[in-house]
Amino acid sequence: QVQLVESGGGLVQAGGSLRLSCAVSGRTFSEYGMGWFRQAPGKEREFVAAISRSVGTTWHADSVKGRFTISRDNAKNTVYLQMNSLKPEDTAVYYCAATNTWTYTNARLYVYWGQGTQVTVSS
C-alpha cells in the first residue's frame, strides 16, 4: 500500500505563488511515476503535470506550461509542484497521484491518490 499526503495549498492573490508538496510512504518511491491533477467545482479532473520514475522526464499541461514546474526528491520521497503567476482559473482541489505504468497523463492509470489540497486564487 502507498500513502500520499499533499500539503501547501491555500489562498493566494492572482500573480502569486504556491508550492505544493506530496509526501509518499509505503513503497519504494522511485518505482512510481508521479502526477498532479486538479478538479474545479463542476468540472472533470484534469492533468496538470507529471514526472517519470527514473530519469525525471516531465510533462506539463498547456494551460500551466511556463508557470508550473513539477519536481521530485527521491531521497525525501516527495514530489513538488511549484506554481507561479497563479490565475483565478487555477482554483481547484489539487491531487497527487502515483502510477506504476509508463503513461503519465491519463488519470485512469494512476493507482494511488492523495486526499487533495485546496488552492484558491483570488482576482
GROMACS elastic network, one bead per residue, 0.5 to 0.9 nm:
[ bonds ]
;  ai    aj funct       b0    kb
    1    25     6  0.84884   500
    1    26     6  0.57218   500
    1    27     6  0.69188   500
    1   112     6  0.84827   500
    2    24     6  0.69294   500
    2    25     6  0.57376   500
    2    27     6  0.58598   500
    2    28     6  0.89663   500
    2    29     6  0.89615   500
    2    98     6  0.85229   500
    2   112     6  0.65720   500
    2   113     6  0.86962   500
    3    23     6  0.80506   500
    3    24     6  0.56698   500
    3    25     6  0.52416   500
    3    26     6  0.61316   500
    3    27     6  0.85990   500
    3   112     6  0.73623   500
    3   113     6  0.77007   500
    3   114     6  0.71082   500
    4    22     6  0.62613   500
    4    23     6  0.56665   500
    4    25     6  0.66938   500
    4    26     6  0.89769   500
    4    96     6  0.70718   500
    4    97     6  0.73609   500
    4    98     6  0.83520   500
    4   112     6  0.74546   500
    4   113     6  0.63036   500
    4   115     6  0.76675   500
    5    21     6  0.80597   500
    5    22     6  0.53429   500
    5    23     6  0.52618   500
    5    24     6  0.66984   500
    5    25     6  0.88028   500
    5    96     6  0.78633   500
    5   113     6  0.86242   500
    5   114     6  0.53938   500
    5   115     6  0.67840   500
    5   116     6  0.78769   500
    6     9     6  0.82616   500
    6    20     6  0.69461   500
    6    21     6  0.55342   500
    6    23     6  0.65175   500
    6    94     6  0.83963   500
    6    95     6  0.72980   500
    6    96     6  0.66686   500
    6   114     6  0.63581   500
    6   115     6  0.71090   500
    6   116     6  0.61778   500
    6   117     6  0.61164   500
    7    19     6  0.86068   500
    7    20     6  0.57574   500
    7    21     6  0.52712   500
    7    22     6  0.64317   500
    7    23     6  0.83813   500
    7   116     6  0.82662   500
    7   117     6  0.62862   500
    8    18     6  0.69709   500
    8    19     6  0.58996   500
    8    21     6  0.61163   500
    8    22     6  0.88532   500
    8   117     6  0.73781   500
    8   118     6  0.87331   500
    8   119     6  0.85775   500
    9    18     6  0.70760   500
    9    19     6  0.75873   500
    9    20     6  0.62270   500
    9    21     6  0.88218   500
    9    93     6  0.86209   500
    9    94     6  0.81234   500
    9   117     6  0.53843   500
    9   118     6  0.53105   500
    9   120     6  0.79688   500
   10    18     6  0.79753   500
   10   117     6  0.79715   500
   10   118     6  0.61318   500
   10   119     6  0.50404   500
   10   120     6  0.61281   500
   10   121     6  0.84195   500
   11   118     6  0.83016   500
   11   119     6  0.61525   500
   11   121     6  0.59098   500
   11   122     6  0.73339   500
   12    15     6  0.83121   500
   12    16     6  0.60753   500
   12    17     6  0.72880   500
   12    18     6  0.77547   500
   12    86     6  0.80826   500
   12   119     6  0.79013   500
   12   120     6  0.63360   500
   12   121     6  0.50265   500
   12   122     6  0.62751   500
   13    16     6  0.55761   500
   13    17     6  0.84860   500
   13    86     6  0.76523   500
   13    87     6  0.81146   500
   13    88     6  0.82508   500
   13   120     6  0.83236   500
   13   121     6  0.53654   500
   13   123     6  0.61950   500
   14    17     6  0.85494   500
   14    85     6  0.69407   500
   14    86     6  0.53094   500
   14    87     6  0.50305   500
   14    88     6  0.62802   500
   14   121     6  0.56927   500
   14   122     6  0.56879   500
   14   123     6  0.53411   500
   15    84     6  0.70414   500
   15    87     6  0.64079   500
   15   121     6  0.86846   500
   15   123     6  0.88906   500
   16    83     6  0.83387   500
   16    84     6  0.61689   500
   16    85     6  0.54773   500
   16    86     6  0.55229   500
   16    87     6  0.82921   500
   16   121     6  0.83296   500
   17    82     6  0.75627   500
   17    83     6  0.54043   500
   17    85     6  0.62102   500
   17    86     6  0.62056   500
   18    81     6  0.82556   500
   18    82     6  0.62471   500
   18    83     6  0.52372   500
   18    84     6  0.67340   500
   18    86     6  0.82433   500
   18   119     6  0.86256   500
   19    80     6  0.68006   500
   19    81     6  0.56015   500
   19    83     6  0.58820   500
   19    84     6  0.85122   500
   20    79     6  0.83332   500
   20    80     6  0.55157   500
   20    82     6  0.64124   500
   20    83     6  0.78446   500
   20    94     6  0.86303   500
   20   117     6  0.83906   500
   21    78     6  0.66953   500
   21    79     6  0.58668   500
   21    81     6  0.65479   500
   21    82     6  0.87299   500
   21    96     6  0.85810   500
   22    77     6  0.83809   500
   22    78     6  0.54176   500
   22    79     6  0.52103   500
   22    80     6  0.62976   500
   22    81     6  0.86173   500
   22    95     6  0.88259   500
   22    96     6  0.63317   500
   22    97     6  0.87675   500
   22   114     6  0.80054   500
   23    76     6  0.79226   500
   23    77     6  0.60211   500
   23    79     6  0.67916   500
   23    80     6  0.89284   500
   24    27     6  0.80860   500
   24    28     6  0.89085   500
   24    29     6  0.66976   500
   24    76     6  0.86795   500
   24    77     6  0.54553   500
   24    78     6  0.59889   500
   24    79     6  0.81167   500
   24    98     6  0.89527   500
   25    28     6  0.78257   500
   25    29     6  0.73374   500
   25    77     6  0.71491   500
   26    29     6  0.82351   500
   27    30     6  0.87726   500
   27    31     6  0.80949   500
   28    31     6  0.56832   500
   28    32     6  0.77373   500
   28    77     6  0.83225   500
   29    32     6  0.58668   500
   29    33     6  0.85780   500
   29    53     6  0.82980   500
   29    74     6  0.65744   500
   29    75     6  0.89026   500
   29    77     6  0.56317   500
   29    78     6  0.81237   500
   29    98     6  0.89824   500
   30    33     6  0.76622   500
   30    53     6  0.55916   500
   30    54     6  0.68880   500
   30    74     6  0.61314   500
   30    77     6  0.78727   500
   31    53     6  0.58524   500
   31    54     6  0.77923   500
   31    99     6  0.87195   500
   31   100     6  0.68911   500
   32    52     6  0.74533   500
   32    53     6  0.50769   500
   32    54     6  0.84728   500
   32    98     6  0.58088   500
   32    99     6  0.54092   500
   32   100     6  0.50941   500
   32   101     6  0.78264   500
   33    50     6  0.73297   500
   33    51     6  0.58981   500
   33    54     6  0.80135   500
   33    56     6  0.86592   500
   33    97     6  0.84742   500
   33    98     6  0.57566   500
   33    99     6  0.51437   500
   33   100     6  0.62921   500
   33   101     6  0.73494   500
   33   102     6  0.74581   500
   33   103     6  0.84997   500
   33   104     6  0.69666   500
   33   110     6  0.87866   500
   34    49     6  0.85762   500
   34    50     6  0.55946   500
   34    51     6  0.54430   500
   34    52     6  0.65680   500
   34    53     6  0.72075   500
   34    72     6  0.84186   500
   34    79     6  0.72511   500
   34    96     6  0.72864   500
   34    97     6  0.57644   500
   34    99     6  0.62722   500
   34   100     6  0.89362   500
   34   104     6  0.75694   500
   34   110     6  0.84739   500
   35    47     6  0.78384   500
   35    48     6  0.75365   500
   35    49     6  0.56520   500
   35    51     6  0.63629   500
   35    52     6  0.86774   500
   35    70     6  0.83570   500
   35    79     6  0.85159   500
   35    95     6  0.82034   500
   35    96     6  0.58122   500
   35    97     6  0.52184   500
   35    98     6  0.63731   500
   35    99     6  0.79341   500
   35   104     6  0.68879   500
   35   105     6  0.77024   500
   35   107     6  0.85860   500
   35   110     6  0.82604   500
   36    46     6  0.88755   500
   36    47     6  0.65873   500
   36    48     6  0.54250   500
   36    49     6  0.52460   500
   36    50     6  0.61939   500
   36    70     6  0.82286   500
   36    80     6  0.89126   500
   36    81     6  0.76150   500
   36    94     6  0.67962   500
   36    95     6  0.55927   500
   36    97     6  0.63094   500
   37    45     6  0.65494   500
   37    46     6  0.54797   500
   37    49     6  0.70262   500
   37    50     6  0.87731   500
   37    93     6  0.84014   500
   37    94     6  0.57436   500
   37    95     6  0.51360   500
   37    96     6  0.64973   500
   37    97     6  0.77196   500
   37   107     6  0.77831   500
   38    44     6  0.84900   500
   38    45     6  0.54824   500
   38    46     6  0.54530   500
   38    47     6  0.66748   500
   38    48     6  0.66930   500
   38    90     6  0.86534   500
   38    91     6  0.87238   500
   38    92     6  0.58506   500
   38    93     6  0.54336   500
   38    95     6  0.58409   500
   38    96     6  0.87551   500
   38   116     6  0.85223   500
   39    42     6  0.82811   500
   39    43     6  0.62762   500
   39    44     6  0.59913   500
   39    46     6  0.62912   500
   39    91     6  0.85323   500
   39    92     6  0.52188   500
   39    93     6  0.53201   500
   39    94     6  0.66194   500
   39    95     6  0.81447   500
   40    43     6  0.53791   500
   40    44     6  0.73085   500
   40    45     6  0.74173   500
   40    46     6  0.89191   500
   40    89     6  0.87097   500
   40    90     6  0.83146   500
   40    91     6  0.65457   500
   40    93     6  0.63328   500
   40    94     6  0.88308   500
   41    44     6  0.83397   500
   41    92     6  0.71719   500
   41    93     6  0.86000   500
   43    46     6  0.85253   500
   45   107     6  0.81268   500
   46    61     6  0.89813   500
   46   106     6  0.89555   500
   46   107     6  0.78676   500
   47    50     6  0.82084   500
   47    60     6  0.81335   500
   47    61     6  0.65617   500
   47   105     6  0.60692   500
   47   106     6  0.73438   500
   47   107     6  0.71143   500
   48    59     6  0.83652   500
   48    60     6  0.58997   500
   48    61     6  0.51714   500
   48    62     6  0.85651   500
   48    63     6  0.81010   500
   48    64     6  0.70566   500
   48    68     6  0.85909   500
   48    94     6  0.88847   500
   48   105     6  0.82892   500
   49    58     6  0.72394   500
   49    59     6  0.54147   500
   49    61     6  0.60942   500
   49    64     6  0.83777   500
   49    65     6  0.89767   500
   49    68     6  0.81392   500
   49    69     6  0.76771   500
   49    70     6  0.63159   500
   49    81     6  0.81388   500
   49   104     6  0.85157   500
   49   105     6  0.76098   500
   50    57     6  0.82344   500
   50    58     6  0.55887   500
   50    59     6  0.52235   500
   50    60     6  0.66493   500
   50    70     6  0.66675   500
   50    71     6  0.85403   500
   50   104     6  0.60272   500
   50   105     6  0.69150   500
   51    54     6  0.87803   500
   51    55     6  0.87780   500
   51    56     6  0.54863   500
   51    57     6  0.54937   500
   51    59     6  0.64994   500
   51    70     6  0.67702   500
   51    71     6  0.68829   500
   51    72     6  0.75825   500
   51    79     6  0.87314   500
   51   104     6  0.75168   500
   52    55     6  0.66189   500
   52    57     6  0.52270   500
   52    58     6  0.64856   500
   52    59     6  0.87553   500
   52   102     6  0.76748   500
   52   103     6  0.88594   500
   52   104     6  0.74342   500
   53    56     6  0.61591   500
   53    57     6  0.81671   500
   53    99     6  0.89146   500
   53   100     6  0.84724   500
   53   102     6  0.84992   500
   54    57     6  0.78490   500
   56    71     6  0.77713   500
   56    72     6  0.76958   500
   58    69     6  0.85937   500
   58    70     6  0.70360   500
   58    71     6  0.79761   500
   59    65     6  0.88167   500
   59    70     6  0.82280   500
   59   104     6  0.81027   500
   59   105     6  0.79592   500
   60    63     6  0.81506   500
   60    64     6  0.65488   500
   60    65     6  0.56267   500
   60    66     6  0.86916   500
   60    68     6  0.76560   500
   60    69     6  0.76309   500
   60    70     6  0.79733   500
   60   105     6  0.89530   500
   61    64     6  0.55697   500
   61    65     6  0.60211   500
   61   105     6  0.88596   500
   62    65     6  0.51092   500
   62    66     6  0.86281   500
   63    66     6  0.88487   500
   63    67     6  0.87312   500
   64    67     6  0.54021   500
   64    68     6  0.55076   500
   64    69     6  0.85145   500
   64    83     6  0.84857   500
   64    90     6  0.87094   500
   65    68     6  0.61219   500
   65    69     6  0.79135   500
   66    69     6  0.77037   500
   66    84     6  0.86709   500
   67    82     6  0.81712   500
   67    83     6  0.60913   500
   67    84     6  0.50871   500
   67    85     6  0.60438   500
   67    86     6  0.76458   500
   68    81     6  0.66629   500
   68    82     6  0.54428   500
   68    84     6  0.60143   500
   68    85     6  0.84388   500
   68    86     6  0.88300   500
   69    80     6  0.79962   500
   69    81     6  0.56267   500
   69    82     6  0.50881   500
   69    83     6  0.66587   500
   69    84     6  0.85833   500
   70    79     6  0.72984   500
   70    80     6  0.56140   500
   70    82     6  0.63897   500
   70    83     6  0.88354   500
   71    78     6  0.86968   500
   71    79     6  0.57815   500
   71    80     6  0.52487   500
   71    81     6  0.66076   500
   71    82     6  0.81642   500
   72    75     6  0.89602   500
   72    76     6  0.85181   500
   72    77     6  0.77149   500
   72    78     6  0.58385   500
   72    80     6  0.59944   500
   72    81     6  0.88703   500
   73    76     6  0.54380   500
   73    77     6  0.60371   500
   73    78     6  0.54354   500
   73    79     6  0.62771   500
   73    80     6  0.82488   500
   74    78     6  0.65391   500
   74    79     6  0.81774   500
   75    78     6  0.79288   500
   76    79     6  0.86429   500
   79    96     6  0.83573   500
   83    86     6  0.66009   500
   84    87     6  0.89798   500
   86    89     6  0.82750   500
   86    90     6  0.65051   500
   86    91     6  0.87729   500
   86   121     6  0.67614   500
   87    90     6  0.53924   500
   87    91     6  0.76100   500
   87   121     6  0.61398   500
   87   122     6  0.78152   500
   87   123     6  0.75778   500
   88    91     6  0.56550   500
   88   120     6  0.73334   500
   88   122     6  0.57076   500
   88   123     6  0.59858   500
   89    92     6  0.81005   500
   89   121     6  0.75754   500
   90   119     6  0.75802   500
   90   120     6  0.74619   500
   90   121     6  0.67176   500
   91    94     6  0.88725   500
   91   118     6  0.77984   500
   91   119     6  0.54024   500
   91   121     6  0.54721   500
   91   122     6  0.83969   500
   92   117     6  0.84531   500
   92   118     6  0.60740   500
   92   119     6  0.55445   500
   92   120     6  0.66169   500
   92   121     6  0.88710   500
   93   116     6  0.58280   500
   93   117     6  0.53845   500
   93   119     6  0.60165   500
   93   120     6  0.84884   500
   94   115     6  0.88412   500
   94   116     6  0.52669   500
   94   117     6  0.52701   500
   94   118     6  0.62079   500
   94   119     6  0.69694   500
   95   113     6  0.68841   500
   95   114     6  0.58952   500
   95   115     6  0.67403   500
   95   117     6  0.66341   500
   96   112     6  0.84743   500
   96   113     6  0.59040   500
   96   114     6  0.54150   500
   96   115     6  0.80827   500
   96   116     6  0.69810   500
   96   117     6  0.89617   500
   97   107     6  0.83807   500
   97   110     6  0.61202   500
   97   111     6  0.73233   500
   97   112     6  0.54633   500
   97   114     6  0.62911   500
   98   109     6  0.87932   500
   98   110     6  0.54276   500
   98   111     6  0.60981   500
   98   112     6  0.51698   500
   98   113     6  0.66186   500
   98   114     6  0.89973   500
   99   102     6  0.78676   500
   99   103     6  0.80753   500
   99   104     6  0.73563   500
   99   107     6  0.89822   500
   99   109     6  0.63022   500
   99   111     6  0.56098   500
   99   112     6  0.70051   500
  100   103     6  0.86596   500
  100   109     6  0.80957   500
  100   110     6  0.73844   500
  100   111     6  0.75617   500
  101   104     6  0.75101   500
  101   109     6  0.69733   500
  101   110     6  0.79565   500
  103   106     6  0.67818   500
  103   109     6  0.72345   500
  104   107     6  0.77891   500
  104   109     6  0.76194   500
  104   110     6  0.80171   500
  105   108     6  0.89698   500
  105   109     6  0.83919   500
  106   109     6  0.57397   500
  106   110     6  0.74447   500
  107   110     6  0.54964   500
  107   111     6  0.87464   500
  108   111     6  0.77860   500
  110   113     6  0.74692   500
  113   116     6  0.82280   500
  114   117     6  0.86809   500
